[in-house]
Amino acid sequence: MATTEQATEQQFAIQRIYIKDVSFESPAAPKVFQTAEWKPELHLDINTNSNKVDDDNHEVVLTLTVTVKSGDTAAFLVEIKQAGIFTLSNFDPQQLHHTLGSFCPSVLYPYAREAVGDMVSRGGFPQLILAPVNFEALYAQQLQEQQAENKNGTDA
């Protein structure tokens, strides 16, 4: 009986965390460094997706796109695709979807956040520290939006 219990026990493991793609652009350089006032306006887009690598392994990719303008000038744009391979065994489909859509991006975010900060500094700009993100809340919001779309689709 212990064998059956062990066989159905959920397992989660991080196999690897890596940068899949990264870019930094400063289209207004060097002029942007010569402006008297630095009034940055930050816009952050977050996207996640996952795909099955094999039976229990899944790749999760967290994409952050950071755009900073100073006035009307685009100071810089950073895009990073921070990825990880996660082993998830014995998860039911709902738990698997939740883990891949919320927990795994939460694991990846600090790595992406650090890489963005590093690239911005190397680009000659003041240090940028992105605020923490509540991926659980984003996941719940995404589910609500999908349910609303499904409801509207069936009402038509």
ABEGO torsion letter per residue (X at the ends): XAAAAAAABBBBBBABBBBABBBBBBAAOAAAAABABBBBBBBBBBBBBBBBABAABBBBBBBBBBBBBBEABBABBBBBBBBBBBBBBGBBAAAAAAAAAAAAAAAAAAAAAAAAAAAAAAAGBBBBBBBBBBAAAAAAAAAAAAAAAAAAAAAX
